[in-house]
Amino acid sequence: MFKDKVKAFLIHLAISILIATMSLVLVYLVWNPAPLYTATGITKIFLLMLGIDLVLGPLLTFIVYKKGKKTLKFDLFVIGLLQLIALVYGLYHVYEGRPVWIAYNVDRFDLVRVNEIDTRKIAQAKPEFQILSNTGPKYVAAVIPKDDKEVSQQILFDEIGYGIAPSQRPELYQPLDTVAALLVTKSKPIEELYNYNDKSDVDNILSKYPTATRYLPLKASAINMVVLIDKAEADKVVNIVNLRPW
């Protein structure tokens, strides 16, 4: 009887591990490609949820399993269903919090998640900025109109009064190349990174990106990072790296 329980436990565990692996690929490679899963801070919560789901299901199977038991199929069905509901619930919240835009905002980039987007005027946004990516965030520029003082003042009021940044407003989005000149003037010399990070960390990362000599901060919900800018084309984004920008 004990051997049957162990066998059922191992089979359930193997299935759970397979599903957990698929979930990890989806969350960490598709929705939150490195190093953005660190910037958004999803790791602890998601892995805790996944760990509980991974252990609890097989453990309950071990407890209830008894060969020949009349209600065994129903018991296993209920355990599997509860496990699936917990997984879908966790994935849904990760999906709703996935980053979809890396928006240039005055003198930095902001990492914008789905649940941070101000949708009040999304119908006024260009069609390409009304569509949310399912395969990692895309670069845009949040441009405040200078020729409409009333609109500019309202945007400023919303940011101060309600915490709605321009980077969260799709109706302000423009292609990143429209602010190419600003990326040049607002970016900082790469050497400044040594003021906020260990020298060895900076050297190790920059050795992978020899063309980067300037950077802009990336403001995120959990950990701020750095967007490297190409030295030959100062308006060209190289990559996001896990260094502190200030």
BADOPA-463168 format. One record per residue: z, x, y of N, C-alpha, C, O in turn; residue in one letter. Coordinates in pm, whole numbers, plus 50000, padded with zeros to 5 digits. Atoms other than C-alpha are relative to their C-alpha. Last residue first. Example, Ala and Ser with C-alpha at 12.3 -4.5 7.8 and 13.67 -1.06 7.14 Angstrom:
# BADOPA-463168
499944991849881507145136749894500734992350109500904997450220S
500005008949881507805123049550500005009050120500665019450118A
END
This chain:
# BADOPA-463168
499124997749886490645217455647501425001749954502315003750036W
500804997749880487635214855414500825002950124500285007650225P
499425007449888489555219555088499255003250128499025014950158R
499264991149911487335230754799500564991550113500034980850143L
498575003149995486015210954503500765010950075501495018950016N
499154991050077482315213854572501474996750024501844991350128V
498605002549969479625189254681500835009049910500575010049790I
499195006650101476085202754669501384997050055501755001850162N
500094992050122473235218654862500744993049886500164989849783V
498774999850078472635193755143499785007749871498805005349799V
500175003050142469675203055362501335001249927501985011749932K
499855014550018470015200355742499884996049852499834984149822D
498625004049973470715237355780500234985049986501374980349982A
500265013349945467435246055612501364993550023501904987049934E
501374999549949467655283455555499604986850064498924986650166A
500074990949885471455283855526498595000650061498455002450182K
500914988850022471675252955304499865008750125499765003550236D
501275001549930474715230655364499175012749983499715023749988I
500654987549960477695227255131498624997350059497894988650012L
501445001250023479605194555126499345012650053499395015350173V
500934992949911483335201155091498564997349958498234997549840V
500774988950055486215181154945499025005550103499165003050222M
501164996549917488985157255045499325012449944499985021449891N
500034985849963491235145454762498745002750080497635000050035I
498914992650063492315109454690500065014650049501105019150097A
498785007850011490315084254895501175007849945502325005049979S
499965008750117487605108355007501374993249990502294996650064A
498755007650002486615126455327499954990049884499024981949875K
500235012750069483875151955267501354993049989502234997449915L
498945006050082484045180255520499504987349932498634980349984P
499395011349933480825197055635501094994349909500954994749787L
499475011350077479575231255533500474988950093500684991050212Y
499285009349914477615261955637500514988349915500084986449801R
499214992449903476355293255464500754991050098501514995850181T
499125007849912474925279155141500785009150095501485018350051A
500725004049879471935297554991500884992650100500454989950212T
500234988949906474045317054739499284996050129499335003450227P
500875005949897475345285554567499735010350109500255009150220Y
500925009150067476925296454237498994994050097497964988550056K
500904991650080478565326754398498964991549926497904996449888S
501154996149918479945302554654499025008849925497845009349959L
500895011549978482175286554390498755004150078497645000150042I
500535004750128483735318754262498994988750018497944988449954N
500994990350048484115333754609499344995149871498134996449853D
501185000949914485845302654742498905009249948497745005249939V
500645013050025488245300954448498714998550081497694993950030D
500674999350130488985338354467499284986849968498204986849909S
501244992249989489715336054839499225000149869498004999049868K
499844986550054492275308654789498655007250002497615001349970D
500084998750146491475279055011500295014449959500215023650040N
499365011550062492075266255366500045000749847500564991749781Y
498755003449931491335296155588500784989149927501984987549950N
498964990650042488785309955342501334997050068502385001550021Y
499395005050123486725278555399501115009249950502025004849880L
498785007449968486115290055755500714994649876501904991449881E
498844990950001483675316155626501314992750029502384997449990E
499415000050133481155288655545501275008549994502145006149910I
500334987850075480465283755914500765000449868501934996649861P
499154988649970480955247356016499585012349920499035010949811K
499534992650117478525218256033500745012650043500555017650154S
498645003850038478385197156349500545007649880501765007949858K
499044997349893475375213556515501444997149960502365003650010T
500034986049957473185216456206501125002850099501875012450083V
499484992250113474095183356046500065014850035500945022149989L
498555000749997473585168056388500645007749886501705013749902L
499524991349892469985180056403501535000250008502135010550037A
500154985950038469245165056063500545009450106501205019350074A
498934992749930470625131256165499965014849967500985021749970V
500005004249860467505110856082501095007050081501065006950204T
500804990949918467155131455763499914995850147499465003650230D
499234988449956470075112355610499185009150092499755015350182L
500224988450087468145079755594500685012450058500765014050179P
501344994649981469815053255811499805011349899500785016749848Q
500564989250080472855031655753498565003150037497734994350063Y
500174988049917474415011256034499275011249927498945021449989L
500985003449896473954977255862499755011850095498795011750172E
501404997550039475614992955557498984996750108497895002450108P
500825011049950479034993955730498525002649970497875010150043R
499835011150093481595015255545499114988050035499204977549972Q
500584996350129480495047455715500124989049896499494989849791S
501465002149997481175031256052499335003049866498324996849831P
500764988949944484865030455953498514996750004498044988549925A
501365000650055486714997755902499165010850066498755009350181I
500244988750089490405005655963498644999849934498455006149829G
500035004450139491114970956102499725011349901499685009049781Y
499165011550031492154976956464500094996549853501144992049806G
498624998149954490895011956531500914988849952502034991149906I
499474987850062487735010056319501465001950038502295005249953E
499785002550142487004973856407500615012249931501445010849841D
498855009050012487474981256778500344997449853501514997549814F
498824992049970485095010956761501274991749983502274996549930L
499854990850113482444989756592501255008550017502005010749922I
499495008050111482984962456852500225008749876501205006949803Q
498595002849974482614987757133500624992049887501784994249851Q
499264987450016479355000656989501494997950019502305003449944S
499924997350143478024965156952500815012649973501635012949881V
499135010250058478824957257315500215002249851501335001149800E
498604996849972477374990157439500954990149935502024993949887K
499345013049996474004984757273501505002250014502205003949915D
500655008249898471745014757341500594985950010500144977850091D
499534996149867474015039157161499434991150111499944990950223K
501025001849895473635023356820500565003150138501584997550179P
499545010249906476185038656577498974998550111498615008550174I
500404997349861474425057656299500434988450089499974977150071V
499535011749926475975059155953499795002750148500495011050207A
499374996949871473855084755768500414986950066499604977650076A
500525007949888473005081955399500675005050128501565013550124V
499734995749862473425102555084499344990650100498184986650085Y
501174994649931473515085454743500365003250145501264997150203K
500265003349860476445079254511498765006850056498305016950004P
499494990249904476385080554130499584996850142498604989750163G
500124986650057474325062353870500455010850097499795021250111T
499184999750122475065025553926500015013849937500595015749830N
500374991550113473815026054285500984998649884502184997149903S
498954990450034474444996954519499635007549872499265001549771L
499924998050145471434979354671501015011049969500925021950024I
499305011650052471834966755027500205001049849500954993349789Q
498574997749983470955000855163500844987949961502074988149973F
499584989350091467395000055028501495003050009502065009149918E
499955004150141466844966055189500525010849906501275007849813P
501314998250062467744978355539500114997149851501144999749790K
500324986550045471054964155653498595000649944498054990549899A
500734993249894471244931755849499615014349962498865020950033Q
501345005749995472164911955536499155006650108497925006050103A
500864992450091475104935755497498584994649998497655001949965I
501344999849942476684921155807499015007349910498025013149956K
500185011049905480054909855670498574999450055498034988550076R
501205007950034479794932655364499704989050102498784981150079T
499895011949915482194959955477498714992149984497654996450029D
501155003849918482124984255185500284987350078500764977450022I
499714996249861485474997755062498884995450095499014996750217E
498985008849943485454980454723500405003650142501304997550199N
500465013849994482154996854632501004991050071500634983150157V
499985007150128483345031654718499604985450019499604980250130R
499795014549989482365052355022499894993649862498884995049793V
500335005150132482775090255024500384985249997501564981750004L
498995008750060482735099155392499504995449865498354991349851D
500485010050094480755128855526501194991949950502294997249933F
499604998250139481835147455837499224990249913498484981749963R
499894985650023481215152056208500445003349857500955014149829D
499654992149880480085117956335500035015049973499175022350022V
499265007649900479955099355998500515009450109501575015550093N
499714991449886477485110655731500614991550112500084981050147Y
500545003649868477755086455441500425009950108501615012350129A
499414988549930478115096355078499414999450139498295003950163I
500634993549885477455062254929500785012350041502015012450038W
501425003649994478085045154593499275006550116498045007950113V
500644996049874481495057554481498514997049998497834999949899P
500894988450012482935037154191499415003650137499154994650217R
499554989249913485895014554268499125012349995499515022950044G
499865005249865484394982354135500465010850099500295009450220E
501345003249951483235000953824500044995250144499214999150226Y
500624987149970486685015953770498624997850060498225004650154V
499354995049879488184981053800499465013850039499345016950158H
500415008249886485654967253553500605005350130499915006350232Y
501334995749957486214996053313499514992150122498844997650209L
499914986849938489924988653297498675004950053498605010250164G
499225001549875489434951453236500085013450074499875014050195Y
500925006049903486704958552978500694998450135500085000850239V
501004990049964489054982052790499064994750108498775001750205L
499334989649922491974957552794499015010550048499085015150162A
499685005849870489724929052679500645010350091500305011350209I
501255000949925488324950652397500244994550140499684999550238L
500384986349965491784959752271498745000150086498655007750183Q
499074995749896492864923452282499665014150049499725017150168L
500325007549878489744913552088500895004350115500415006450226L
501244994649943490214941051829499644993250131499184999750225G
499704986449951493834930851771498765006150067498855011750176I
499175001349879492874893951748500315013750059500245015550181V
500865005249894490074901451500500764999150132500255003150236F
500824988749954492384923251291499064995850113498795003550206L
499124990449932494904894951267499215011750058499425015850172D
499665005749869492194869451183500865009750080500645011450200F
501204999749916490794891350908500284994750140499825000150240K
500334986449959494274897550767498795000650093498835007350196L
500345000249856495374861050766499535013650051499465015750172T
500905011049967495304857250388499525000350146498374997250175K
499335009249908496764891650312499014989450048497904992650088K
499885013150062494954907150016500684989850088500804978150049G
501135003750083495534942650135500254986749932501304984649870K
499485002050135498234944150398498864994649915498394983449938K
500914999150114497454956450747500764998649868501755005549843Y
500315013150059499764942951017499215000949870499144991249794V
498835008650019501534975251119499654987349922500384983549831I
499124993950101498654999651069501174990749966501574989649851F
500695001750129496324976551261500845005549886500944999349780T
499805013950039498864975151543499324997049867499834989449785L
498595001250040498845013251554500324985849955501014983849855L
499804994950136495035014351554501444998749951501674996349832P
500815007550096494924991451860500185004949857500574997149770G
499415012950031497845006952050499224992249894499824986549803L
498884998950094496685042952038500474986449952500754984649833V
500414992350116493215040752196501095000449893500795000049773L
500945008250077494135013052438499635006849869499485000349766D
499235011450053497155032452558499134991549910499544987449802I
499104994950102495065063852594500824989049936500994988749814G
500794997450120492275045652776500895004949887500685001349771L
500445012750055494695030953029499265002049869499474994749772M
498805006750049496355064653084499634986849934500104983749824L
499634993750126492945081453105501284994049941501424993049819L
500955003650105491805056353366500395006149866500334999249764F
499925014350033494905058653583499094996649883499504989649790I
498695003350058495185096553576500074985549954500504982749842K
499724993850129491465103553622501314995349938501334990749824T
499975009850108490555078653895500545005549869500894997849779I
498685001150061491545100354190500094990249885501154984449861G
499605014149999488385094054394501354997749934501954987149953T
499915004949862487905130754484500474985650007501204981950100A
498784994449942488705141954129500194994750141501324991650181T
498895006850066486135118353979501345005450047502364998450042Y
499595012049929483775131154248501124992349930501864985049995L
498545000850010483615166754110500574987050059501744986550097P
499144989349948481765159153892499495005150134498275006250153A
500364986450041479775127253843500885010450069501315008650183P
499264990449919481695094653901499675014349959500535021249904N
499445006149879479625064953784500675010050093500595008750215W
500925009249936477335082653536500564994750131499934996250236V
501334993949984479005113953400499034991050076498104996050139L
499974986549944482695106153432498645006550019498515016150096Y
499164998549881482865068453392499835013650067499745014650189V
500405009549896479965062353153500755002550130500165002650238L
501334996049953480585093552946499574991250116499054996250216V
499814987849921484295085152923498675004950058498605009050174L
499425003949871483515049752811500175012050090499905011350210S
501085006449924481195062452536500504995950139499764996950237M
500924989349959483955085852419498854994450083498455000450182T
499374992849889486485057252419499085011050051498995013350172A
500135008549882484135036052204500595007050122500035006250232I
501435001149967483795064151950499804991850128499054995850217L
500384987249939487535071351959498544999850041498185005050147I
499454999749864488305034651898499615012850072499315012650191S
500805009249919485985033551596500455000350145499635000250236I
501334993949986487635064651451499094991250086498364996350171A
499904989049905491105050251518498645006550024498315009750138L
499895005949866490235017751344500055010850107499455009450214H
501305006249971489035036951039500014993950140499074995850218I
500974989549970492095059451048498634994350034497934999350122L
499654993849871494535030151072498945010250040498505010450155F
500375009849896492805011350790500265005650139499465003750231A
501475000649998493035042350569499514990550108498584993750182K
500494987749936496695047750661498484999850011497935003750113V
499685000949857497525011550581499465012150076498885010850184K
500925009949943495715013450248500224998850151499274997750229D
501304993449988497585045550164498974990750062498134995050141K
499944991049883500895028250240498665006950022498235008850136F
500005008349879500005000050000500005008650126499285005950222M
END
